[in-house]
Amino acid sequence: MVGSIASPSNEDRSGIKQGRWWFAKRLNGDTDENTPLMNYELRTAKSRKKTTFCTVITAVILIISLTILGVAASLWYDKQHDVKKPSNKLPSELTEAERIMLDLPSSKNVRDYLKTYTSKAHLAGTLTDKKQAEWTRDQFESFGLETKIDTYWPLLNYPVSHRLALVSGPKRFRFEAKLAEDPVDEDETSKDPNVVPLFHGYSKNGTVQGRIVYANYGRLEDFQFLKDQGINLNGTIALMRYGGNFRGLKVRAAETFGCAGALIYSDPIDDGPLNKDNSSNPAESYPDGPWRSKSSAQRGSVQFFSVIAGDPLTPGYPATENATRIKYEDSPGVPKIPSLPLSWEDALPILKATQGLGVRGEKDWAASPSLNRLLYNVVSEIIDPRTGKSVFEAWKADQKLADNEDPQVLRLGSGSDFTPFLDHVGIASINFAFVGDYGVYHSNYDSFHWMEKFGDPGFLYHQTLVKLWGLLALRLSDSTILPIYPSDYSTEIAKYAVEIADMAAPRTFPDLDLAIGKLQKITRHFERQRQHLENSLAEYKPLDDIPSDLVKRLATINDRLAFFERGFIDNEGIKDRDWFKHVIFAPGLWTGYASQVFPAIADGIEAKDYAQALHAEARAVWAIEQAFNSLKDE
């Protein structure tokens, strides 16, 4: 992901085969790893038509590569249901390439690949991580893909030592935390002497001593509750439980309220064995069930990724060896207090000691809306291993929908690889997974043995996801007209406007409503043009016989579809977190993973800064106009 990103040119093209056009005509642009991901000075509707399509091509190559390799993770199914052998009967409208794609993936191959990847601990930046990257490169090259490894120098921290102890107060409460996960006889991974110790990525280095205060999920409202009870939080160590918001934002909230340190433990009622009787899996801790055991703790990054993403010292730029870096203390994306993850075994003595100190109790798919229709189409072609029906039908059944209802596609927030593509440069994205009973996340028990025993015995859902990846890649690369639908997007945006108006009530955003109305009108007109072109193209078999005027129309339509999402990018970015530049989507400032619609407006509302909210409305209106103008005939 290097080089500025803008629209392709509209030069005449002699052919229309999408794959050849993308790879032969669009992969030769200039790249410079010392330039930002977006060239903000040049980004206008005109200049977007003068640079390259390099990053989108890179993403497609990656998707196809992953499809061939078949590496999938975090996919589970209910082992208590009989797995039905998928039918070999395929819809007649599938192309030869699509039929191959659905026949090619092997559950055995996927199992073997996962076995290799999970054979050793491979923390980012370590020698074992490098060796696995080299193994992956060698696999790609064996498939005929030209592959290289680039080296970058992002900020990474590694644990040297850690300690947690209650050192004052009544002697009966004093204890030394174990800060280690117990080995499991049947799981070789748990016995690895090189296991990654319990630590938080990007935690501040240091030693603190202070009173422990329990802060529930570590949300703003939890800390405000404690403050309202008259509890002095300055210099305290916040004890919080996982869930409710991203771990890094728990640390940020603790820091904001004056805490000197943070502890985050895994509560057995969340991903442990408590209250799991409705599951078909045993309501037992691993290895007797899929749930988190008493010594298990959740590692992970505590970077403030709703504020900044990527390397915290080179925001917006690749972390090359000689890149200009900001000072650690000046980075808005990293904590300034130390933190540690805890098991509930280590947290329990602390919870007992804090009683009376203000305690307060209390299938997964996301995509850009323009891709929802493509997603529905593809999952209708794939067989669900558990039910024997299509994934689409199984998805609907999971959500208990009527025949005329489509399952809900969630909104993209942050915390995964789509973040820079969607939130920073405006590339339509999809994030999808199969989910189930999962109590070992980011622990030493998140292992091959757990996956084979509880997660996906037989690796049939891994195999199914590879088929989904592959079919999506083929539909995006081979369809004569890109399967992207701006009218679906405009329909969803109108719903988002209602949400943001409810949030701001009684204040309203009339300019935003007017712009969205225009967007809906123009996208409907664009869809009529698209349908007319599809009807015209249907008269030609083979497609190479299409006359030059239709070829030009086809190229124009596809250019506009490919770059429609870019219209929602505002170079100014969101106030105080300007790495995020999408006016429709960003992670919630204090939630992290969850998406916030019209985020800049929402931030102003939550801060009670209505001048900021109105300014954000104006920027959103401008961006929406950029988007619908990109669809109009020049």
WOMODA-V441134 format. One record per residue. N is the residue number from 1. SS is DSSP state (H for helix, E for strand, C for the rest). PSI is psi in whole degrees, -180 to 180 (NA if undefined). Layout:
n=N ss=SS psi=PSI
n=N ss=SS psi=PSI
This chain:
n=1 ss=C psi=69
n=2 ss=C psi=158
n=3 ss=C psi=153
n=4 ss=C psi=155
n=5 ss=C psi=127
n=6 ss=C psi=179
n=7 ss=C psi=152
n=8 ss=C psi=160
n=9 ss=C psi=168
n=10 ss=C psi=33
n=11 ss=C psi=158
n=12 ss=C psi=147
n=13 ss=C psi=137
n=14 ss=C psi=-22
n=15 ss=C psi=167
n=16 ss=C psi=7
n=17 ss=C psi=117
n=18 ss=H psi=-46
n=19 ss=H psi=-46
n=20 ss=H psi=-41
n=21 ss=H psi=-47
n=22 ss=H psi=-50
n=23 ss=H psi=-38
n=24 ss=H psi=-33
n=25 ss=H psi=-17
n=26 ss=C psi=5
n=27 ss=C psi=13
n=28 ss=C psi=26
n=29 ss=C psi=165
n=30 ss=C psi=141
n=31 ss=C psi=147
n=32 ss=C psi=112
n=33 ss=C psi=-5
n=34 ss=C psi=-1
n=35 ss=C psi=157
n=36 ss=C psi=165
n=37 ss=C psi=-29
n=38 ss=C psi=137
n=39 ss=C psi=92
n=40 ss=C psi=-28
n=41 ss=C psi=-24
n=42 ss=C psi=-6
n=43 ss=C psi=102
n=44 ss=C psi=173
n=45 ss=C psi=-34
n=46 ss=C psi=-48
n=47 ss=H psi=-22
n=48 ss=H psi=-15
n=49 ss=H psi=20
n=50 ss=C psi=-1
n=51 ss=C psi=-151
n=52 ss=C psi=171
n=53 ss=C psi=25
n=54 ss=H psi=-44
n=55 ss=H psi=-39
n=56 ss=H psi=-40
n=57 ss=H psi=-42
n=58 ss=H psi=-42
n=59 ss=H psi=-41
n=60 ss=H psi=-42
n=61 ss=H psi=-43
n=62 ss=H psi=-44
n=63 ss=H psi=-45
n=64 ss=H psi=-39
n=65 ss=H psi=-44
n=66 ss=H psi=-33
n=67 ss=H psi=-44
n=68 ss=H psi=-45
n=69 ss=H psi=-36
n=70 ss=C psi=33
n=71 ss=C psi=120
n=72 ss=C psi=152
n=73 ss=C psi=165
n=74 ss=C psi=44
n=75 ss=C psi=127
n=76 ss=C psi=159
n=77 ss=C psi=165
n=78 ss=C psi=107
n=79 ss=C psi=-12
n=80 ss=C psi=-16
n=81 ss=C psi=147
n=82 ss=C psi=135
n=83 ss=C psi=120
n=84 ss=C psi=141
n=85 ss=C psi=126
n=86 ss=C psi=143
n=87 ss=C psi=144
n=88 ss=C psi=-4
n=89 ss=C psi=117
n=90 ss=C psi=150
n=91 ss=C psi=141
n=92 ss=C psi=-21
n=93 ss=C psi=-4
n=94 ss=C psi=141
n=95 ss=C psi=170
n=96 ss=H psi=-42
n=97 ss=H psi=-39
n=98 ss=H psi=-38
n=99 ss=H psi=-41
n=100 ss=H psi=-41
n=101 ss=H psi=-36
n=102 ss=H psi=-23
n=103 ss=H psi=-24
n=104 ss=H psi=-48
n=105 ss=C psi=139
n=106 ss=C psi=127
n=107 ss=H psi=-32
n=108 ss=H psi=-44
n=109 ss=H psi=-43
n=110 ss=H psi=-42
n=111 ss=H psi=-45
n=112 ss=H psi=-41
n=113 ss=H psi=-45
n=114 ss=H psi=-36
n=115 ss=H psi=-42
n=116 ss=H psi=-46
n=117 ss=H psi=-30
n=118 ss=C psi=6
n=119 ss=C psi=-25
n=120 ss=C psi=152
n=121 ss=C psi=135
n=122 ss=C psi=64
n=123 ss=C psi=142
n=124 ss=C psi=133
n=125 ss=C psi=-3
n=126 ss=C psi=169
n=127 ss=H psi=-41
n=128 ss=H psi=-32
n=129 ss=H psi=-42
n=130 ss=H psi=-42
n=131 ss=H psi=-38
n=132 ss=H psi=-34
n=133 ss=H psi=-41
n=134 ss=H psi=-38
n=135 ss=H psi=-41
n=136 ss=H psi=-44
n=137 ss=H psi=-45
n=138 ss=H psi=-38
n=139 ss=H psi=-46
n=140 ss=H psi=-43
n=141 ss=H psi=-33
n=142 ss=H psi=-22
n=143 ss=C psi=0
n=144 ss=C psi=12
n=145 ss=C psi=128
n=146 ss=C psi=122
n=147 ss=C psi=141
n=148 ss=C psi=161
n=149 ss=C psi=124
n=150 ss=C psi=149
n=151 ss=C psi=133
n=152 ss=C psi=164
n=153 ss=C psi=63
n=154 ss=C psi=163
n=155 ss=C psi=124
n=156 ss=C psi=140
n=157 ss=C psi=151
n=158 ss=C psi=145
n=159 ss=C psi=134
n=160 ss=C psi=-49
n=161 ss=C psi=159
n=162 ss=C psi=150
n=163 ss=C psi=143
n=164 ss=C psi=129
n=165 ss=E psi=146
n=166 ss=E psi=114
n=167 ss=C psi=-3
n=168 ss=C psi=176
n=169 ss=C psi=-173
n=170 ss=C psi=139
n=171 ss=H psi=-31
n=172 ss=H psi=-18
n=173 ss=H psi=-13
n=174 ss=C psi=138
n=175 ss=E psi=164
n=176 ss=E psi=122
n=177 ss=C psi=144
n=178 ss=C psi=-42
n=179 ss=C psi=41
n=180 ss=C psi=150
n=181 ss=C psi=135
n=182 ss=C psi=141
n=183 ss=C psi=149
n=184 ss=E psi=126
n=185 ss=C psi=-43
n=186 ss=C psi=-3
n=187 ss=E psi=105
n=188 ss=H psi=-32
n=189 ss=H psi=-38
n=190 ss=H psi=-14
n=191 ss=H psi=2
n=192 ss=C psi=121
n=193 ss=C psi=-17
n=194 ss=C psi=22
n=195 ss=C psi=144
n=196 ss=C psi=124
n=197 ss=C psi=165
n=198 ss=C psi=118
n=199 ss=C psi=168
n=200 ss=E psi=127
n=201 ss=E psi=133
n=202 ss=C psi=10
n=203 ss=C psi=146
n=204 ss=C psi=137
n=205 ss=C psi=142
n=206 ss=C psi=173
n=207 ss=C psi=130
n=208 ss=C psi=154
n=209 ss=C psi=131
n=210 ss=C psi=178
n=211 ss=C psi=146
n=212 ss=E psi=132
n=213 ss=E psi=127
n=214 ss=E psi=130
n=215 ss=C psi=33
n=216 ss=C psi=-122
n=217 ss=C psi=2
n=218 ss=C psi=27
n=219 ss=C psi=165
n=220 ss=H psi=-43
n=221 ss=H psi=-28
n=222 ss=H psi=-44
n=223 ss=H psi=-37
n=224 ss=H psi=-37
n=225 ss=H psi=-47
n=226 ss=H psi=-43
n=227 ss=H psi=-42
n=228 ss=H psi=-23
n=229 ss=C psi=3
n=230 ss=C psi=14
n=231 ss=C psi=125
n=232 ss=C psi=115
n=233 ss=C psi=-13
n=234 ss=C psi=126
n=235 ss=C psi=3
n=236 ss=C psi=170
n=237 ss=E psi=118
n=238 ss=E psi=128
n=239 ss=E psi=118
n=240 ss=E psi=160
n=241 ss=E psi=151
n=242 ss=C psi=152
n=243 ss=C psi=157
n=244 ss=C psi=-36
n=245 ss=C psi=171
n=246 ss=C psi=143
n=247 ss=H psi=-38
n=248 ss=H psi=-31
n=249 ss=H psi=-20
n=250 ss=H psi=-46
n=251 ss=H psi=-39
n=252 ss=H psi=-42
n=253 ss=H psi=-43
n=254 ss=H psi=-44
n=255 ss=H psi=-42
n=256 ss=H psi=-36
n=257 ss=C psi=12
n=258 ss=C psi=7
n=259 ss=C psi=152
n=260 ss=C psi=-16
n=261 ss=E psi=169
n=262 ss=E psi=140
n=263 ss=E psi=133
n=264 ss=E psi=120
n=265 ss=E psi=160
n=266 ss=C psi=118
n=267 ss=C psi=130
n=268 ss=C psi=-17
n=269 ss=C psi=-17
n=270 ss=C psi=-70
n=271 ss=C psi=16
n=272 ss=E psi=-168
n=273 ss=C psi=-7
n=274 ss=C psi=140
n=275 ss=C psi=38
n=276 ss=C psi=23
n=277 ss=C psi=-20
n=278 ss=C psi=-9
n=279 ss=C psi=148
n=280 ss=C psi=-16
n=281 ss=C psi=158
n=282 ss=C psi=138
n=283 ss=C psi=61
n=284 ss=C psi=153
n=285 ss=E psi=153
n=286 ss=C psi=135
n=287 ss=C psi=3
n=288 ss=C psi=-19
n=289 ss=C psi=-180
n=290 ss=C psi=3
n=291 ss=E psi=162
n=292 ss=E psi=135
n=293 ss=C psi=172
n=294 ss=C psi=-28
n=295 ss=C psi=-1
n=296 ss=C psi=138
n=297 ss=C psi=157
n=298 ss=C psi=108
n=299 ss=C psi=178
n=300 ss=E psi=169
n=301 ss=E psi=145
n=302 ss=C psi=23
n=303 ss=C psi=146
n=304 ss=C psi=78
n=305 ss=C psi=4
n=306 ss=C psi=-7
n=307 ss=C psi=-41
n=308 ss=C psi=150
n=309 ss=C psi=157
n=310 ss=C psi=-164
n=311 ss=C psi=123
n=312 ss=C psi=-11
n=313 ss=C psi=-9
n=314 ss=C psi=59
n=315 ss=C psi=124
n=316 ss=C psi=-6
n=317 ss=C psi=153
n=318 ss=C psi=146
n=319 ss=C psi=66
n=320 ss=C psi=167
n=321 ss=C psi=-39
n=322 ss=C psi=19
n=323 ss=C psi=148
n=324 ss=C psi=130
n=325 ss=C psi=144
n=326 ss=C psi=162
n=327 ss=C psi=148
n=328 ss=H psi=-45
n=329 ss=H psi=-16
n=330 ss=H psi=-8
n=331 ss=C psi=127
n=332 ss=C psi=-3
n=333 ss=C psi=2
n=334 ss=C psi=148
n=335 ss=C psi=154
n=336 ss=C psi=12
n=337 ss=C psi=150
n=338 ss=E psi=156
n=339 ss=E psi=161
n=340 ss=E psi=146
n=341 ss=E psi=148
n=342 ss=E psi=150
n=343 ss=C psi=164
n=344 ss=H psi=-19
n=345 ss=H psi=-43
n=346 ss=H psi=-26
n=347 ss=H psi=-28
n=348 ss=H psi=-46
n=349 ss=H psi=-33
n=350 ss=H psi=-41
n=351 ss=H psi=-40
n=352 ss=H psi=-39
n=353 ss=H psi=-21
n=354 ss=C psi=3
n=355 ss=C psi=132
n=356 ss=C psi=1
n=357 ss=C psi=44
n=358 ss=C psi=34
n=359 ss=C psi=137
n=360 ss=C psi=128
n=361 ss=C psi=173
n=362 ss=C psi=NA
n=363 ss=C psi=138
n=364 ss=E psi=108
n=365 ss=E psi=135
n=366 ss=E psi=146
n=367 ss=E psi=162
n=368 ss=C psi=136
n=369 ss=H psi=-27
n=370 ss=H psi=-13
n=371 ss=H psi=0
n=372 ss=H psi=-43
n=373 ss=H psi=-40
n=374 ss=H psi=-43
n=375 ss=H psi=-47
n=376 ss=H psi=-42
n=377 ss=H psi=-45
n=378 ss=H psi=-44
n=379 ss=H psi=-15
n=380 ss=C psi=-18
n=381 ss=C psi=-10
n=382 ss=C psi=140
n=383 ss=E psi=132
n=384 ss=C psi=123
n=385 ss=C psi=-32
n=386 ss=C psi=-42
n=387 ss=C psi=-21
n=388 ss=C psi=-3
n=389 ss=C psi=-178
n=390 ss=E psi=157
n=391 ss=H psi=-36
n=392 ss=H psi=-46
n=393 ss=H psi=-40
n=394 ss=H psi=-38
n=395 ss=H psi=-46
n=396 ss=H psi=-41
n=397 ss=H psi=-38
n=398 ss=H psi=-36
n=399 ss=C psi=3
n=400 ss=C psi=55
n=401 ss=C psi=156
n=402 ss=C psi=168
n=403 ss=C psi=-34
n=404 ss=C psi=9
n=405 ss=C psi=142
n=406 ss=C psi=145
n=407 ss=C psi=155
n=408 ss=C psi=129
n=409 ss=C psi=122
n=410 ss=E psi=166
n=411 ss=C psi=145
n=412 ss=C psi=131
n=413 ss=C psi=-93
n=414 ss=C psi=-174
n=415 ss=C psi=9
n=416 ss=C psi=-178
n=417 ss=C psi=-16
n=418 ss=H psi=-17
n=419 ss=H psi=-54
n=420 ss=H psi=-33
n=421 ss=H psi=-50
n=422 ss=H psi=-54
n=423 ss=H psi=-25
n=424 ss=H psi=-40
n=425 ss=C psi=-3
n=426 ss=C psi=48
n=427 ss=C psi=124
n=428 ss=C psi=136
n=429 ss=C psi=158
n=430 ss=E psi=138
n=431 ss=E psi=123
n=432 ss=E psi=153
n=433 ss=E psi=160
n=434 ss=C psi=135
n=435 ss=C psi=161
n=436 ss=C psi=-157
n=437 ss=C psi=115
n=438 ss=C psi=100
n=439 ss=C psi=19
n=440 ss=C psi=15
n=441 ss=C psi=128
n=442 ss=C psi=27
n=443 ss=C psi=175
n=444 ss=C psi=-11
n=445 ss=C psi=1
n=446 ss=C psi=73
n=447 ss=C psi=171
n=448 ss=H psi=-41
n=449 ss=H psi=-44
n=450 ss=H psi=-44
n=451 ss=H psi=-44
n=452 ss=H psi=-29
n=453 ss=H psi=-44
n=454 ss=H psi=-36
n=455 ss=H psi=-61
n=456 ss=C psi=69
n=457 ss=C psi=129
n=458 ss=C psi=-17
n=459 ss=C psi=32
n=460 ss=H psi=-30
n=461 ss=H psi=-29
n=462 ss=H psi=-48
n=463 ss=H psi=-41
n=464 ss=H psi=-40
n=465 ss=H psi=-36
n=466 ss=H psi=-41
n=467 ss=H psi=-41
n=468 ss=H psi=-48
n=469 ss=H psi=-52
n=470 ss=H psi=-44
n=471 ss=H psi=-38
n=472 ss=H psi=-46
n=473 ss=H psi=-42
n=474 ss=H psi=-42
n=475 ss=H psi=-38
n=476 ss=H psi=-33
n=477 ss=H psi=-29
n=478 ss=H psi=-16
n=479 ss=C psi=136
n=480 ss=C psi=-46
n=481 ss=C psi=129
n=482 ss=C psi=134
n=483 ss=C psi=60
n=484 ss=C psi=133
n=485 ss=C psi=96
n=486 ss=H psi=-29
n=487 ss=H psi=-36
n=488 ss=H psi=-39
n=489 ss=H psi=-46
n=490 ss=H psi=-34
n=491 ss=H psi=-43
n=492 ss=H psi=-40
n=493 ss=H psi=-37
n=494 ss=H psi=-37
n=495 ss=H psi=-38
n=496 ss=H psi=-35
n=497 ss=H psi=-36
n=498 ss=H psi=-42
n=499 ss=H psi=-46
n=500 ss=H psi=-31
n=501 ss=H psi=-41
n=502 ss=H psi=-38
n=503 ss=H psi=-34
n=504 ss=H psi=-7
n=505 ss=C psi=139
n=506 ss=C psi=2
n=507 ss=C psi=151
n=508 ss=C psi=169
n=509 ss=C psi=73
n=510 ss=H psi=-35
n=511 ss=H psi=-37
n=512 ss=H psi=-44
n=513 ss=H psi=-40
n=514 ss=H psi=-44
n=515 ss=H psi=-40
n=516 ss=H psi=-38
n=517 ss=H psi=-42
n=518 ss=H psi=-40
n=519 ss=H psi=-43
n=520 ss=H psi=-41
n=521 ss=H psi=-45
n=522 ss=H psi=-37
n=523 ss=H psi=-35
n=524 ss=H psi=-43
n=525 ss=H psi=-40
n=526 ss=H psi=-41
n=527 ss=H psi=-34
n=528 ss=H psi=-40
n=529 ss=H psi=-42
n=530 ss=H psi=-47
n=531 ss=H psi=-39
n=532 ss=H psi=-41
n=533 ss=H psi=-42
n=534 ss=H psi=-42
n=535 ss=H psi=-39
n=536 ss=H psi=-41
n=537 ss=H psi=-29
n=538 ss=C psi=-17
n=539 ss=C psi=-10
n=540 ss=C psi=122
n=541 ss=C psi=116
n=542 ss=C psi=170
n=543 ss=H psi=-21
n=544 ss=H psi=-14
n=545 ss=H psi=2
n=546 ss=C psi=135
n=547 ss=C psi=159
n=548 ss=H psi=-32
n=549 ss=H psi=-37
n=550 ss=H psi=-34
n=551 ss=H psi=-43
n=552 ss=H psi=-42
n=553 ss=H psi=-41
n=554 ss=H psi=-45
n=555 ss=H psi=-41
n=556 ss=H psi=-46
n=557 ss=H psi=-46
n=558 ss=H psi=-37
n=559 ss=H psi=-45
n=560 ss=H psi=-39
n=561 ss=H psi=-45
n=562 ss=H psi=-32
n=563 ss=C psi=14
n=564 ss=C psi=-45
n=565 ss=H psi=-29
n=566 ss=H psi=-25
n=567 ss=H psi=-24
n=568 ss=H psi=6
n=569 ss=E psi=126
n=570 ss=C psi=117
n=571 ss=C psi=-29
n=572 ss=C psi=-31
n=573 ss=C psi=179
n=574 ss=E psi=138
n=575 ss=C psi=130
n=576 ss=C psi=2
n=577 ss=E psi=60
n=578 ss=C psi=0
n=579 ss=C psi=-31
n=580 ss=C psi=119
n=581 ss=C psi=0
n=582 ss=E psi=127
n=583 ss=C psi=-17
n=584 ss=C psi=-41
n=585 ss=E psi=143
n=586 ss=E psi=162
n=587 ss=E psi=146
n=588 ss=C psi=139
n=589 ss=C psi=-36
n=590 ss=C psi=14
n=591 ss=C psi=-39
n=592 ss=C psi=-82
n=593 ss=C psi=-39
n=594 ss=C psi=146
n=595 ss=E psi=145
n=596 ss=E psi=124
n=597 ss=E psi=149
n=598 ss=C psi=62
n=599 ss=H psi=-38
n=600 ss=H psi=-39
n=601 ss=H psi=-45
n=602 ss=H psi=-41
n=603 ss=H psi=-40
n=604 ss=H psi=-41
n=605 ss=H psi=-47
n=606 ss=H psi=-31
n=607 ss=C psi=0
n=608 ss=C psi=32
n=609 ss=C psi=86
n=610 ss=H psi=-20
n=611 ss=H psi=-41
n=612 ss=H psi=-42
n=613 ss=H psi=-41
n=614 ss=H psi=-38
n=615 ss=H psi=-42
n=616 ss=H psi=-35
n=617 ss=H psi=-45
n=618 ss=H psi=-40
n=619 ss=H psi=-38
n=620 ss=H psi=-41
n=621 ss=H psi=-45
n=622 ss=H psi=-45
n=623 ss=H psi=-42
n=624 ss=H psi=-39
n=625 ss=H psi=-39
n=626 ss=H psi=-41
n=627 ss=H psi=-48
n=628 ss=H psi=-27
n=629 ss=H psi=-29
n=630 ss=C psi=-18
n=631 ss=C psi=-12
n=632 ss=C psi=151
n=633 ss=C psi=138
n=634 ss=C psi=NA
